[in-house]
């Protein structure tokens, strides 16, 4: 790489899930922003699942987009290919840097490697993961901190936890906040809100929204219990809508069984991407009482949809929400009290909705892409 020449970077997008969940939002947002920088700030190649090749080719007209072997769609095969096939591919495309966007990276590569470590909750909140997942990701994070030339994290809280818990070298960590797609996530129109209500069968019933994976760390059971306490005695109680992917939190079903029969709780699963602004922005409150996040993309997306947000002050969440969200604890009693206070205060909900919407504008994928390119340039040098 000569002076002034952008580094040739291969981004491994094979870990993006079909549901475009957390890592999918990150990779899609990052690559979308990099599309305008190809040829000037970065010389980009992307390897993706065959189902994503055309999508990324359209998104990145100036980049080389390569389809991974079909077997890589299965996680064990992908992890094996990452160690052997990915370094070979990096060499074939002349990559000066290889970027792995989801915790793991090749142990041996012919070029510098950068890796994104999304959070440290496998260490700070170990009780919220099953043993196999906890063991795998703890090992992956430790290995990436040893092997990668640079590590990218989405928040200062994650950086600080890696330093505190794993003695990571702070000079090798770059903080790149996630962004939000302000076209996809926007203040919804009344028509968009009505369409979601119709799809969910809510009619004229108001609701509290949750959007995310049903993992123990997300604290959905205590949200259900707190909501039930907050609304049980109201004349016109708002429903609770738990949307998003399935998970492995068995306590959710127990919490659902405790809900009084006169209350409405809906679990519609995945919602259409186009329905998310109407769903989030149409809620009385978007509630996300997580035990801790590496970033907190769901609350940022809710803020961008002009939803008043209730979350916890754990790990990175205050970095995202600042003074533009309301805070509670993880306990159902406190969730009930703070949710009830918000439901009774329309003026505060309006104020939070506006403050969150304005704050969300500060988080862009273009800013995140700038930090990634700077990290890749340092790694290449």
C-alpha positions in Angstrom: 0.0 0.0 0.0 1.6 3.2 -1.1 1.0 6.6 0.5 -2.5 7.9 -0.2 -3.7 4.6 -1.5 -6.7 3.1 0.4 -6.2 -0.3 2.0 -7.6 -3.4 0.4 -10.0 -4.8 3.0 -11.9 -8.1 3.0 -15.0 -8.0 5.2 -16.4 -11.4 6.2 -20.2 -11.0 6.1 -20.9 -14.8 6.3 -22.1 -14.5 10.0 -25.1 -12.3 9.0 -28.3 -14.3 9.9 -31.3 -14.6 7.6 -33.4 -12.6 10.0 -31.1 -9.6 9.8 -30.9 -9.5 13.6 -28.2 -7.7 15.7 -25.1 -8.6 13.7 -27.1 -8.3 10.4 -28.1 -4.7 11.3 -24.5 -3.9 12.1 -23.0 -5.4 8.9 -25.7 -4.0 6.7 -25.4 -0.6 8.2 -21.6 -0.5 8.0 -21.4 -1.8 4.4 -24.1 0.6 3.3 -22.1 3.5 4.7 -18.9 2.1 3.2 -20.5 2.1 -0.2 -19.9 5.8 -0.6 -16.3 5.5 0.4 -15.2 2.7 -1.9 -12.3 3.7 -4.1 -11.5 6.8 -2.0 -11.1 5.8 1.7 -11.2 2.0 1.2 -10.7 -0.6 -1.4 -13.4 -3.1 -0.4 -14.1 -6.8 -0.9 -16.9 -8.6 0.8 -17.5 -12.3 1.2 -21.1 -13.2 1.9 -23.6 -16.1 2.0 -24.9 -16.9 -1.5 -28.3 -15.6 -0.4 -26.8 -12.2 0.3 -24.4 -11.9 -2.6 -26.8 -10.0 -4.9 -28.0 -7.8 -2.0 -24.4 -6.6 -1.3 -23.5 -6.3 -5.0 -26.4 -3.8 -5.4 -25.4 -2.0 -2.2 -21.7 -1.8 -3.1 -21.3 -1.2 -6.9 -17.6 -0.4 -6.5 -16.7 -3.4 -4.4 -15.9 -7.0 -5.2 -18.6 -9.2 -3.7 -17.8 -12.9 -3.4 -20.2 -15.8 -2.6 -18.9 -18.2 0.1 -19.2 -21.9 -0.3 -22.8 -23.1 0.2 -21.9 -25.2 3.3 -20.9 -22.0 5.1 -24.6 -21.3 5.7 -24.3 -23.9 8.6 -22.5 -22.6 11.6 -20.1 -25.4 12.3 -19.0 -25.4 8.7 -18.7 -21.6 8.7 -16.4 -21.7 11.8 -14.2 -24.3 10.1 -14.1 -22.4 6.8 -13.2 -19.2 8.8 -10.0 -20.9 9.9 -8.9 -22.2 6.5 -10.9 -21.0 3.6 -11.2 -17.4 4.7 -7.4 -16.7 5.0 -6.9 -18.3 1.6 -9.6 -16.1 0.1 -8.0 -13.0 1.7 -4.8 -13.9 0.0 -6.5 -14.5 -3.4 -8.2 -11.1 -3.4 -5.0 -9.3 -2.2 -6.4 -8.1 1.1 -4.2 -6.0 3.2 -6.6 -6.3 6.1 -9.2 -9.0 7.0 -12.2 -7.8 9.1 -14.2 -10.3 11.1 -17.4 -8.6 12.4 -18.7 -11.2 15.0 -16.3 -12.1 17.8 -14.3 -14.9 16.0 -11.4 -14.6 13.6 -8.8 -16.8 11.9 -6.0 -17.9 14.1 -3.5 -17.7 11.2 -3.9 -15.2 8.3 -1.4 -13.8 5.8 -2.5 -10.3 6.6 -3.5 -8.2 9.6 -6.9 -9.1 11.1 -9.4 -6.8 12.8 -12.4 -8.1 14.8 -15.5 -6.7 16.3 -16.3 -7.7 19.9 -19.8 -6.6 20.5 -20.0 -6.9 24.2 -18.4 -8.4 27.4 -21.6 -9.7 29.0 -20.4 -13.3 28.7 -18.1 -12.2 31.5 -20.2 -9.6 33.4 -23.6 -11.5 33.1 -22.6 -15.1 32.8 -25.7 -16.4 34.5 -27.8 -15.2 31.6 -26.2 -17.6 29.1 -26.2 -21.4 28.8 -22.9 -23.1 29.5 -22.0 -24.0 25.9 -22.6 -20.5 24.6 -20.9 -18.8 27.5 -17.8 -21.1 27.1 -17.6 -20.6 23.3 -17.8 -16.8 23.3 -15.5 -16.3 26.3 -12.9 -18.3 24.5 -13.5 -16.5 21.2 -13.2 -13.1 22.8 -10.0 -14.0 24.6 -8.5 -15.4 21.4 -9.5 -12.4 19.4 -7.9 -10.0 21.9 -4.7 -12.0 21.6 -4.7 -12.6 17.8 -6.3 -9.5 16.2 -4.2 -6.5 15.2 -7.0 -4.2 16.3 -10.3 -4.8 18.1 -13.4 -2.7 17.3 -16.1 -2.3 20.0 -19.5 -0.5 19.8 -19.2 1.4 23.1 -16.8 2.8 25.7 -18.5 0.5 28.3 -17.5 -2.6 26.3 -13.9 -1.2 25.9 -13.7 -0.6 29.6 -15.0 -4.0 30.5 -12.5 -5.8 28.2 -9.7 -3.8 29.8 -10.9 -4.4 33.4 -11.8 -8.1 33.1 -9.3 -9.3 30.5 -6.4 -6.9 30.7 -6.9 -5.9 27.1 -4.5 -3.4 25.6 -6.5 -0.1 25.4 -4.2 1.2 22.6 -5.4 -1.6 20.4 -9.2 -1.0 20.8 -11.3 1.4 18.7 -14.7 2.5 19.8 -17.1 2.7 16.8 -20.7 3.5 17.9 -23.4 1.8 15.9 -25.6 4.0 13.7 -29.2 3.7 12.8 -30.8 3.7 9.3 -32.9 6.9 9.5 -34.8 6.0 6.4 -35.9 2.6 7.8 -36.3 3.8 11.3 -38.3 7.1 11.4 -41.1 8.9 13.1 -44.1 7.0 11.7 -47.2 8.4 10.1 -50.7 7.8 11.5 -51.2 5.4 8.6 -48.1 3.4 9.5 -49.3 3.1 13.1 -52.8 2.1 12.0 -51.4 -0.6 9.7 -49.4 -2.2 12.5 -52.4 -2.1 14.9 -54.5 -3.8 12.2 -51.9 -6.5 11.6 -51.6 -7.2 15.4 -55.4 -7.1 15.9 -55.1 -4.4 18.5 -58.0 -2.3 17.3 -58.1 0.8 19.5 -56.1 -0.8 22.4 -52.9 1.1 23.3 -49.8 -0.9 24.0 -46.3 -1.1 25.5 -43.7 -2.4 23.0 -40.7 -4.7 23.3 -38.6 -5.6 20.3 -35.6 -8.0 20.6 -34.4 -11.5 21.1 -36.0 -13.6 23.9 -32.7 -14.2 25.7 -32.4 -14.2 29.5 -30.2 -11.1 29.4 -33.1 -9.1 27.8 -35.1 -9.5 31.1 -38.5 -10.2 29.3 -40.0 -12.1 32.2 -39.6 -9.2 34.6 -40.9 -6.8 32.0 -44.1 -9.0 31.7 -44.5 -9.1 35.5 -43.8 -5.3 35.9 -46.2 -4.4 33.1 -48.9 -6.6 34.6 -48.6 -4.9 38.0 -48.5 -1.4 36.4 -51.7 -1.9 34.4 -53.8 -4.5 36.2 -56.0 -2.0 38.0 -56.5 0.4 35.1 -59.9 0.9 33.5 -58.5 0.6 30.0 -55.2 -1.3 30.5 -52.6 -1.1 27.6 -51.5 -4.4 26.1 -47.9 -5.6 26.1 -46.6 -6.7 22.7 -43.4 -8.8 22.8 -42.0 -8.9 19.2 -38.8 -10.3 17.8 -37.0 -13.6 17.4 -37.5 -16.6 19.6 -35.0 -17.4 22.3 -34.2 -19.8 25.1 -35.7 -18.1 28.1 -38.1 -20.6 29.7 -39.1 -18.1 32.4 -41.0 -16.2 29.8 -43.7 -18.8 29.6 -43.9 -18.9 33.4 -44.3 -15.1 33.5 -47.0 -15.3 30.8 -48.9 -17.8 32.8 -49.1 -15.4 35.7 -50.7 -12.6 33.7 -54.3 -11.9 34.8 -56.8 -13.0 32.2 -58.3 -9.6 31.6 -54.9 -8.3 30.3 -53.7 -8.6 26.7 -50.2 -9.9 25.9 -49.3 -10.5 22.3 -46.2 -12.4 21.0 -46.3 -12.0 17.2 -42.7 -13.1 16.6 -40.8 -11.3 13.8 -42.5 -8.2 12.4 -41.9 -7.1 8.8 -39.1 -4.6 8.6 -41.4 -2.0 7.1 -43.7 -2.3 10.1 -41.1 -1.5 12.8 -41.5 2.3 12.7 -45.2 2.0 13.1 -44.8 -0.6 15.9 -42.2 1.3 17.9 -43.4 4.8 17.2 -47.0 3.8 17.8 -46.4 2.5 21.3 -47.1 4.4 24.5 -43.7 3.2 25.7 -40.9 1.1 24.2 -39.6 -0.9 27.2 -36.2 -2.6 27.2 -35.2 -3.4 30.8 -32.0 -5.3 29.8 -29.4 -6.5 32.3 -26.7 -5.0 30.1 -25.8 -4.4 26.4 -22.7 -4.0 24.4 -24.4 -1.1 22.7 -28.2 -1.2 22.7 -29.3 -0.9 19.1 -33.0 -1.7 20.0 -33.3 1.5 22.1 -31.6 3.6 19.5 -34.0 2.3 16.8 -36.9 3.0 19.1 -35.6 6.6 19.7 -35.3 7.1 16.0 -39.0 6.2 15.6 -39.9 8.8 18.2 -40.9 6.3 20.9 -40.5 7.2 24.6 -38.1 4.6 25.9 -37.8 3.0 29.3 -34.5 1.1 29.8 -31.9 0.4 32.5 -28.7 2.3 33.2 -26.6 -0.9 32.7 -23.3 -1.0 30.8 -23.6 0.9 27.5 -27.2 1.9 27.6 -26.7 5.3 29.1 -24.1 6.0 26.4 -26.9 5.6 23.9 -29.9 6.9 25.7 -28.3 9.8 27.7 -30.9 12.1 29.1 -33.3 11.3 26.3 -34.7 8.1 27.9 -36.3 7.1 31.2 -34.5 4.6 33.4 -35.6 1.8 35.7 -34.1 -1.2 37.4 -34.2 -4.9 36.4 -36.7 -5.8 39.2 -40.4 -6.2 38.3 -41.5 -4.0 41.2 -39.4 -1.0 40.0 -40.3 -1.7 36.4 -44.0 -1.5 37.4 -43.5 1.8 39.3 -41.5 3.5 36.6 -43.7 2.2 33.8 -46.9 3.3 35.6 -45.4 6.8 36.2 -44.7 7.1 32.4 -48.1 5.8 31.4 -49.7 8.5 33.7 -47.6 11.4 32.3 -48.3 12.1 28.7 -46.3 15.3 28.8 -43.2 13.4 29.8 -43.7 10.8 27.2 -44.0 13.5 24.5 -40.8 15.1 25.9 -38.9 11.8 25.8 -40.1 11.0 22.3 -38.8 14.3 21.0 -35.5 14.1 23.0 -34.9 10.6 21.8 -35.7 11.3 18.2 -33.2 14.3 18.3 -30.5 12.3 20.0 -30.8 9.4 17.6 -29.7 11.7 14.8 -26.2 11.8 16.4 -25.7 8.1 15.7 -24.9 7.4 12.0 -23.4 4.5 10.1 -21.2 7.0 8.3 -19.5 8.0 11.6 -19.1 4.3 12.4 -17.6 3.6 9.0 -15.0 6.4 9.5 -13.8 4.7 12.7 -13.6 1.3 11.0 -11.6 2.7 8.0 -9.2 4.4 10.4 -8.7 1.2 12.3 -8.1 -0.8 9.1 -5.6 1.8 7.9 -3.7 1.5 11.2 -3.8 -2.3 11.0 -2.5 -2.2 7.4 0.3 0.1 8.3 
